[in-house]
Amino acid sequence: MKNLIFTLFLNVISITVFAQKADLSSEELIIETDFSDRQAIITTIKNFYIGDHTGSVKHKKLSMHEKGAYRYVNNEGEYVESKFRLDLDNADPNYKEELLSIEIYDKISFARLRLDQFHSKIPEYKLMILHKVDGKWKVTSINWGYGIKQ
C-alpha cells in the first residue's frame, strides 16, 4: 500500500512539473514573437503618407508597388481604378491620417486607415493591401470610400 501511495505521489509531482514547463514554454513563445513585419508595414505606410503629403517621389517608390492601383467608387457611384504613378511629385496636404488596424497573413497585409479631410467634416476610410515582395512590404492596392460612417 505504501508503494502505491508513493507511486501516486511521484506521478502527481511529475504531472505538476510538466504542466509548469508547458506554461513556461508558451510564455517564452510570446516573448519571442517577432514584430518586425508589423513595424516594417507601419514604416511603409508612413513613407506612403510622406510621399502623398509632400510629393516625395523617393517616399512613393519606397512604399508603393510599381504595378499597384487605386480603386474606389466616386461620388457619382462610378467605379474608378487608376495605376500608381510613382514618378509624379504631386502632393495632397489637405488631410490627416490615422492608422486604425493592421492584419498580417504571412506575405500579405491589410491596413485600415481613417482620413480626416480639412475641408470636410465627413471622414474617409482607406483600406490598403500590402504584399511582401523581395523582403520588402509594398502597398499594392488602395481602396477607399467617401462619407462612410462608423
Phi and psi restraints in degrees (value plus and minus 20) as a CYANA .aco file:
   2 LYS   PHI     -82.8   -42.8
   2 LYS   PSI     -58.0   -18.0
   3 ASN   PHI     -84.0   -44.0
   3 ASN   PSI     -60.1   -20.1
   4 LEU   PHI     -83.9   -43.9
   4 LEU   PSI     -65.2   -25.2
   5 ILE   PHI     -84.1   -44.1
   5 ILE   PSI     -62.9   -22.9
   6 PHE   PHI     -82.5   -42.5
   6 PHE   PSI     -62.8   -22.8
   7 THR   PHI     -83.4   -43.4
   7 THR   PSI     -64.4   -24.4
   8 LEU   PHI     -81.4   -41.4
   8 LEU   PSI     -61.9   -21.9
   9 PHE   PHI     -80.8   -40.8
   9 PHE   PSI     -63.8   -23.8
  10 LEU   PHI     -84.6   -44.6
  10 LEU   PSI     -58.6   -18.6
  11 ASN   PHI     -83.8   -43.8
  11 ASN   PSI     -63.1   -23.1
  12 VAL   PHI     -82.8   -42.8
  12 VAL   PSI     -63.9   -23.9
  13 ILE   PHI     -82.1   -42.1
  13 ILE   PSI     -65.7   -25.7
  14 SER   PHI     -86.7   -46.7
  14 SER   PSI     -57.1   -17.1
  15 ILE   PHI     -85.1   -45.1
  15 ILE   PSI     -62.9   -22.9
  16 THR   PHI     -82.6   -42.6
  16 THR   PSI     -65.1   -25.1
  17 VAL   PHI     -83.6   -43.6
  17 VAL   PSI     -63.2   -23.2
  18 PHE   PHI     -81.5   -41.5
  18 PHE   PSI     -63.1   -23.1
  19 ALA   PHI     -82.8   -42.8
  19 ALA   PSI     -60.9   -20.9
  20 GLN   PHI     -84.6   -44.6
  20 GLN   PSI     -60.4   -20.4
  21 LYS   PHI     -85.7   -45.7
  21 LYS   PSI     -58.7   -18.7
  22 ALA   PHI     -83.3   -43.3
  22 ALA   PSI     -62.0   -22.0
  23 ASP   PHI     -83.8   -43.8
  23 ASP   PSI     -61.1   -21.1
  24 LEU   PHI     -83.3   -43.3
  24 LEU   PSI     -59.9   -19.9
  25 SER   PHI     -82.6   -42.6
  25 SER   PSI     -62.5   -22.5
  26 SER   PHI     -87.9   -47.9
  26 SER   PSI     -54.7   -14.7
  27 GLU   PHI     -86.5   -46.5
  27 GLU   PSI     -62.4   -22.4
  28 GLU   PHI     -83.0   -43.0
  28 GLU   PSI     -57.2   -17.2
  29 LEU   PHI     -82.1   -42.1
  29 LEU   PSI     -63.7   -23.7
  30 ILE   PHI     -83.5   -43.5
  30 ILE   PSI     -63.3   -23.3
  31 ILE   PHI     -83.5   -43.5
  31 ILE   PSI     -54.3   -14.3
  32 GLU   PHI    -108.7   -68.7
  32 GLU   PSI     -12.0    28.0
  33 THR   PHI     -79.7   -39.7
  33 THR   PSI     114.5   154.5
  34 ASP   PHI    -113.4   -73.4
  34 ASP   PSI      95.5   135.5
  35 PHE   PHI    -121.7   -81.7
  35 PHE   PSI      -4.4    35.6
  36 SER   PHI     -85.3   -45.3
  36 SER   PSI     -56.8   -16.8
  37 ASP   PHI     -84.6   -44.6
  37 ASP   PSI     -63.4   -23.4
  38 ARG   PHI     -79.6   -39.6
  38 ARG   PSI     -65.9   -25.9
  39 GLN   PHI     -84.8   -44.8
  39 GLN   PSI     -59.0   -19.0
  40 ALA   PHI     -84.9   -44.9
  40 ALA   PSI     -57.0   -17.0
  41 ILE   PHI     -86.9   -46.9
  41 ILE   PSI     -63.3   -23.3
  42 ILE   PHI     -80.1   -40.1
  42 ILE   PSI     -63.1   -23.1
  43 THR   PHI     -82.8   -42.8
  43 THR   PSI     -62.2   -22.2
  44 THR   PHI     -80.6   -40.6
  44 THR   PSI     -64.4   -24.4
  45 ILE   PHI     -85.3   -45.3
  45 ILE   PSI     -60.9   -20.9
  46 LYS   PHI     -80.8   -40.8
  46 LYS   PSI     -64.0   -24.0
  47 ASN   PHI     -81.5   -41.5
  47 ASN   PSI     -59.7   -19.7
  48 PHE   PHI     -77.6   -37.6
  48 PHE   PSI     -67.8   -27.8
  49 TYR   PHI     -93.0   -53.0
  49 TYR   PSI     -50.3   -10.3
  50 ILE   PHI     -82.1   -42.1
  50 ILE   PSI     -66.1   -26.1
  51 GLY   PHI     -81.8   -41.8
  51 GLY   PSI     -60.9   -20.9
  52 ASP   PHI     -91.6   -51.6
  52 ASP   PSI     -60.1   -20.1
  53 HIS   PHI     -95.5   -55.5
  53 HIS   PSI     -53.7   -13.7
  54 THR   PHI    -127.5   -87.5
  54 THR   PSI     -36.8     3.2
  55 GLY   PHI      64.1   104.1
  55 GLY   PSI      -8.0    32.0
  56 SER   PHI     -85.3   -45.3
  56 SER   PSI      90.6   130.6
  57 VAL   PHI     -83.2   -43.2
  57 VAL   PSI     -56.7   -16.7
  58 LYS   PHI     -77.4   -37.4
  58 LYS   PSI     -67.2   -27.2
  59 HIS   PHI     -90.6   -50.6
  59 HIS   PSI     -53.2   -13.2
  60 LYS   PHI     -83.7   -43.7
  60 LYS   PSI     -64.1   -24.1
  61 LYS   PHI     -88.4   -48.4
  61 LYS   PSI     -50.8   -10.8
  62 LEU   PHI     -87.6   -47.6
  62 LEU   PSI     -48.6    -8.6
  63 SER   PHI    -130.5   -90.5
  63 SER   PSI     -44.4    -4.4
  64 MET   PHI    -131.6   -91.6
  64 MET   PSI     118.8   158.8
  65 HIS   PHI     -95.3   -55.3
  65 HIS   PSI     117.4   157.4
  66 GLU   PHI     -80.6   -40.6
  66 GLU   PSI     -42.2    -2.2
  67 LYS   PHI    -126.8   -86.8
  67 LYS   PSI      -9.2    30.8
  68 GLY   PHI     -93.8   -53.8
  68 GLY   PSI     153.1   193.1
  69 ALA   PHI    -171.9  -131.9
  69 ALA   PSI     134.2   174.2
  70 TYR   PHI    -107.9   -67.9
  70 TYR   PSI     119.6   159.6
  71 ARG   PHI    -159.1  -119.1
  71 ARG   PSI     108.9   148.9
  72 TYR   PHI    -183.2  -143.2
  72 TYR   PSI     149.6   189.6
  73 VAL   PHI    -130.1   -90.1
  73 VAL   PSI     103.0   143.0
  74 ASN   PHI     -98.1   -58.1
  74 ASN   PSI    -199.5  -159.5
  75 ASN   PHI     -82.0   -42.0
  75 ASN   PSI     -42.2    -2.2
  76 GLU   PHI    -108.1   -68.1
  76 GLU   PSI     -18.4    21.6
  77 GLY   PHI      64.1   104.1
  77 GLY   PSI      -6.5    33.5
  78 GLU   PHI    -115.4   -75.4
  78 GLU   PSI     116.4   156.4
  79 TYR   PHI     -94.1   -54.1
  79 TYR   PSI     112.3   152.3
  80 VAL   PHI    -148.4  -108.4
  80 VAL   PSI     117.5   157.5
  81 GLU   PHI    -156.8  -116.8
  81 GLU   PSI     110.5   150.5
  82 SER   PHI    -160.2  -120.2
  82 SER   PSI     115.6   155.6
  83 LYS   PHI     -88.5   -48.5
  83 LYS   PSI     125.6   165.6
  84 PHE   PHI     -78.2   -38.2
  84 PHE   PSI     119.4   159.4
  85 ARG   PHI    -136.0   -96.0
  85 ARG   PSI      71.9   111.9
  86 LEU   PHI     -94.9   -54.9
  86 LEU   PSI     -34.1     5.9
  87 ASP   PHI    -112.9   -72.9
  87 ASP   PSI     -25.3    14.7
  88 LEU   PHI    -105.7   -65.7
  88 LEU   PSI     117.2   157.2
  89 ASP   PHI    -120.6   -80.6
  89 ASP   PSI       8.2    48.2
  90 ASN   PHI     -91.0   -51.0
  90 ASN   PSI     128.4   168.4
  91 ALA   PHI    -150.3  -110.3
  91 ALA   PSI     130.4   170.4
  92 ASP   PHI    -152.6  -112.6
  92 ASP   PSI      72.6   112.6
  93 PRO   PHI    -110.5   -70.5
  93 PRO   PSI      -4.8    35.2
  94 ASN   PHI    -111.5   -71.5
  94 ASN   PSI      -0.2    39.8
  95 TYR   PHI    -174.0  -134.0
  95 TYR   PSI     144.9   184.9
  96 LYS   PHI    -144.7  -104.7
  96 LYS   PSI     116.1   156.1
  97 GLU   PHI    -124.8   -84.8
  97 GLU   PSI     133.6   173.6
  98 GLU   PHI    -156.7  -116.7
  98 GLU   PSI     103.1   143.1
  99 LEU   PHI     -97.2   -57.2
  99 LEU   PSI     100.0   140.0
 100 LEU   PHI    -113.1   -73.1
 100 LEU   PSI     -61.7   -21.7
 101 SER   PHI    -183.3  -143.3
 101 SER   PSI     138.3   178.3
 102 ILE   PHI    -154.4  -114.4
 102 ILE   PSI     113.1   153.1
 103 GLU   PHI    -141.0  -101.0
 103 GLU   PSI     113.7   153.7
 104 ILE   PHI    -140.5  -100.5
 104 ILE   PSI     109.4   149.4
 105 TYR   PHI    -149.3  -109.3
 105 TYR   PSI      65.6   105.6
 106 ASP   PHI      41.4    81.4
 106 ASP   PSI    -122.8   -82.8
 107 LYS   PHI    -126.2   -86.2
 107 LYS   PSI      -5.8    34.2
 108 ILE   PHI    -151.4  -111.4
 108 ILE   PSI     124.4   164.4
 109 SER   PHI    -157.9  -117.9
 109 SER   PSI     134.0   174.0
 110 PHE   PHI    -147.4  -107.4
 110 PHE   PSI     101.5   141.5
 111 ALA   PHI    -139.5   -99.5
 111 ALA   PSI     115.2   155.2
 112 ARG   PHI    -129.0   -89.0
 112 ARG   PSI     114.0   154.0
 113 LEU   PHI    -154.5  -114.5
 113 LEU   PSI     131.9   171.9
 114 ARG   PHI    -133.5   -93.5
 114 ARG   PSI     113.1   153.1
 115 LEU   PHI    -135.7   -95.7
 115 LEU   PSI     104.0   144.0
 116 ASP   PHI    -120.1   -80.1
 116 ASP   PSI      89.8   129.8
 117 GLN   PHI     -96.2   -56.2
 117 GLN   PSI     116.5   156.5
 118 PHE   PHI     -91.0   -51.0
 118 PHE   PSI     -42.3    -2.3
 119 HIS   PHI    -119.0   -79.0
 119 HIS   PSI     -15.3    24.7
 120 SER   PHI    -165.0  -125.0
 120 SER   PSI     125.9   165.9
 121 LYS   PHI    -107.0   -67.0
 121 LYS   PSI     -30.7     9.3
 122 ILE   PHI    -112.4   -72.4
 122 ILE   PSI     101.7   141.7
 123 PRO   PHI     -95.4   -55.4
 123 PRO   PSI     139.1   179.1
 124 GLU   PHI    -126.2   -86.2
 124 GLU   PSI     134.9   174.9
 125 TYR   PHI    -141.4  -101.4
 125 TYR   PSI     108.5   148.5
 126 LYS   PHI    -134.1   -94.1
 126 LYS   PSI     115.7   155.7
 127 LEU   PHI    -136.1   -96.1
 127 LEU   PSI     103.0   143.0
 128 MET   PHI    -132.2   -92.2
 128 MET   PSI     115.5   155.5
 129 ILE   PHI    -125.7   -85.7
 129 ILE   PSI     108.9   148.9
 130 LEU   PHI    -141.5  -101.5
 130 LEU   PSI     124.5   164.5
 131 HIS   PHI    -142.8  -102.8
 131 HIS   PSI     126.2   166.2
 132 LYS   PHI    -109.2   -69.2
 132 LYS   PSI      90.8   130.8
 133 VAL   PHI    -139.6   -99.6
 133 VAL   PSI     102.8   142.8
 134 ASP   PHI      32.0    72.0
 134 ASP   PSI      19.1    59.1
 135 GLY   PHI      61.5   101.5
 135 GLY   PSI     -17.4    22.6
 136 LYS   PHI    -143.9  -103.9
 136 LYS   PSI     119.8   159.8
 137 TRP   PHI    -101.4   -61.4
 137 TRP   PSI     110.7   150.7
 138 LYS   PHI    -152.3  -112.3
 138 LYS   PSI     121.8   161.8
 139 VAL   PHI     -93.4   -53.4
 139 VAL   PSI     104.1   144.1
 140 THR   PHI    -129.4   -89.4
 140 THR   PSI     -41.9    -1.9
 141 SER   PHI    -172.4  -132.4
 141 SER   PSI     118.5   158.5
 142 ILE   PHI    -148.8  -108.8
 142 ILE   PSI     101.2   141.2
 143 ASN   PHI    -137.5   -97.5
 143 ASN   PSI     125.0   165.0
 144 TRP   PHI    -173.5  -133.5
 144 TRP   PSI     148.2   188.2
 145 GLY   PHI    -159.7  -119.7
 145 GLY   PSI     130.9   170.9
 146 TYR   PHI    -118.5   -78.5
 146 TYR   PSI     121.0   161.0
 147 GLY   PHI      46.4    86.4
 147 GLY   PSI       5.8    45.8
 148 ILE   PHI    -100.8   -60.8
 148 ILE   PSI     112.6   152.6
 149 LYS   PHI    -122.6   -82.6
 149 LYS   PSI     125.8   165.8
